[in-house]
Amino acid sequence: MENRKVPTFALSIAAIVIGVALFKQVDFQAFKVEKPALSIVYLATLVFILYVLIKEARKKKQ
């Protein structure tokens, strides 16, 4: 299973969409979040996707 390829384009699009949704949740004037639980899920998913994309980029570089 070492030849498994990560679909970087799809993950990149997902990261952009989730990042925009997370950005819209934050009220920067009051430093509050509209839905804290949903924002935590968005943040966890965004961090995981970015981790996978960075890991894949480093793997291709070597």
GROMACS elastic network, one bead per residue, 0.5 to 0.9 nm:
[ bonds ]
;  ai    aj funct       b0    kb
    1     4     6  0.57096   500
    2     5     6  0.84613   500
    5     8     6  0.84840   500
    5    56     6  0.88699   500
    6     9     6  0.88220   500
    6    10     6  0.89466   500
    6    11     6  0.82951   500
    6    52     6  0.83112   500
    6    53     6  0.83013   500
    6    56     6  0.74030   500
    7    10     6  0.56300   500
    7    11     6  0.63531   500
    7    12     6  0.86692   500
    8    11     6  0.50708   500
    8    12     6  0.59122   500
    8    13     6  0.85885   500
    8    52     6  0.88647   500
    8    53     6  0.66312   500
    8    56     6  0.81921   500
    9    12     6  0.50691   500
    9    13     6  0.62931   500
    9    14     6  0.86286   500
   10    13     6  0.52108   500
   10    14     6  0.61813   500
   10    15     6  0.86085   500
   11    15     6  0.60305   500
   11    16     6  0.86188   500
   11    49     6  0.65196   500
   11    50     6  0.84191   500
   11    52     6  0.86039   500
   11    53     6  0.74032   500
   12    15     6  0.50579   500
   12    16     6  0.63114   500
   12    17     6  0.87221   500
   12    49     6  0.80320   500
   12    50     6  0.83617   500
   12    53     6  0.77305   500
   13    16     6  0.51680   500
   13    17     6  0.62520   500
   13    18     6  0.86336   500
   14    17     6  0.51460   500
   14    18     6  0.60488   500
   14    19     6  0.83365   500
   14    46     6  0.83596   500
   14    49     6  0.80341   500
   15    18     6  0.52309   500
   15    19     6  0.58578   500
   15    20     6  0.85017   500
   15    45     6  0.83598   500
   15    46     6  0.58655   500
   15    47     6  0.88293   500
   15    49     6  0.64386   500
   15    50     6  0.71843   500
   16    19     6  0.50689   500
   16    20     6  0.61397   500
   16    21     6  0.85897   500
   16    46     6  0.87790   500
   17    20     6  0.52669   500
   17    21     6  0.62313   500
   17    22     6  0.86344   500
   18    21     6  0.50239   500
   18    22     6  0.60525   500
   18    23     6  0.84816   500
   18    42     6  0.62395   500
   18    43     6  0.81304   500
   18    45     6  0.78799   500
   18    46     6  0.64299   500
   19    22     6  0.50778   500
   19    23     6  0.60692   500
   19    24     6  0.86400   500
   19    42     6  0.77374   500
   19    43     6  0.80560   500
   19    46     6  0.67841   500
   20    24     6  0.62016   500
   20    25     6  0.87423   500
   21    24     6  0.51726   500
   21    25     6  0.64595   500
   21    39     6  0.86597   500
   21    42     6  0.78039   500
   22    25     6  0.51658   500
   22    26     6  0.68992   500
   22    38     6  0.87741   500
   22    39     6  0.61324   500
   22    40     6  0.89936   500
   22    42     6  0.62016   500
   22    43     6  0.71226   500
   23    26     6  0.56388   500
   23    27     6  0.85998   500
   24    27     6  0.76951   500
   24    34     6  0.89713   500
   25    32     6  0.85606   500
   25    33     6  0.56299   500
   25    34     6  0.55313   500
   25    35     6  0.70059   500
   25    36     6  0.85613   500
   25    38     6  0.88834   500
   25    39     6  0.69474   500
   26    30     6  0.89137   500
   26    31     6  0.70352   500
   26    32     6  0.60318   500
   26    34     6  0.66187   500
   26    35     6  0.89011   500
   26    39     6  0.85838   500
   27    30     6  0.58203   500
   27    31     6  0.54995   500
   27    32     6  0.52875   500
   27    33     6  0.59884   500
   27    34     6  0.75034   500
   28    32     6  0.69598   500
   28    33     6  0.86817   500
   29    32     6  0.80516   500
   30    33     6  0.87933   500
   32    36     6  0.86669   500
   33    36     6  0.57168   500
   33    39     6  0.74807   500
   34    38     6  0.88321   500
   34    39     6  0.82427   500
   35    38     6  0.55355   500
   35    39     6  0.61645   500
   35    40     6  0.88107   500
   36    39     6  0.50339   500
   36    40     6  0.62447   500
   36    41     6  0.88060   500
   37    40     6  0.52003   500
   37    41     6  0.65194   500
   37    42     6  0.87831   500
   38    41     6  0.51103   500
   38    42     6  0.62040   500
   38    43     6  0.85897   500
   39    43     6  0.60088   500
   39    44     6  0.85124   500
   40    43     6  0.50385   500
   40    44     6  0.60675   500
   40    45     6  0.85039   500
   41    44     6  0.51796   500
   41    45     6  0.61189   500
   41    46     6  0.84888   500
   42    45     6  0.52189   500
   42    46     6  0.60354   500
   42    47     6  0.85944   500
   43    46     6  0.50451   500
   43    47     6  0.60888   500
   43    48     6  0.85571   500
   44    47     6  0.52129   500
   44    48     6  0.62079   500
   44    49     6  0.86848   500
   45    48     6  0.51195   500
   45    49     6  0.61617   500
   45    50     6  0.85699   500
   46    49     6  0.51791   500
   46    50     6  0.61014   500
   46    51     6  0.84937   500
   47    50     6  0.51564   500
   47    51     6  0.60510   500
   47    52     6  0.86828   500
   48    51     6  0.50397   500
   48    52     6  0.62829   500
   48    53     6  0.86780   500
   49    52     6  0.51697   500
   49    53     6  0.61825   500
   49    54     6  0.86099   500
   50    53     6  0.50526   500
   50    54     6  0.60278   500
   50    55     6  0.83854   500
   51    54     6  0.52561   500
   51    55     6  0.59999   500
   51    56     6  0.85196   500
   52    55     6  0.50897   500
   52    56     6  0.60835   500
   52    57     6  0.85775   500
   53    56     6  0.51320   500
   53    57     6  0.61293   500
   53    58     6  0.86723   500
   54    57     6  0.50172   500
   54    58     6  0.61816   500
   54    59     6  0.85179   500
   55    58     6  0.52747   500
   55    59     6  0.61939   500
   55    60     6  0.87804   500
   56    60     6  0.62463   500
   56    61     6  0.86461   500
   57    60     6  0.52052   500
   57    61     6  0.62325   500
   57    62     6  0.89728   500
   58    61     6  0.50450   500
   58    62     6  0.66054   500
   59    62     6  0.55857   500
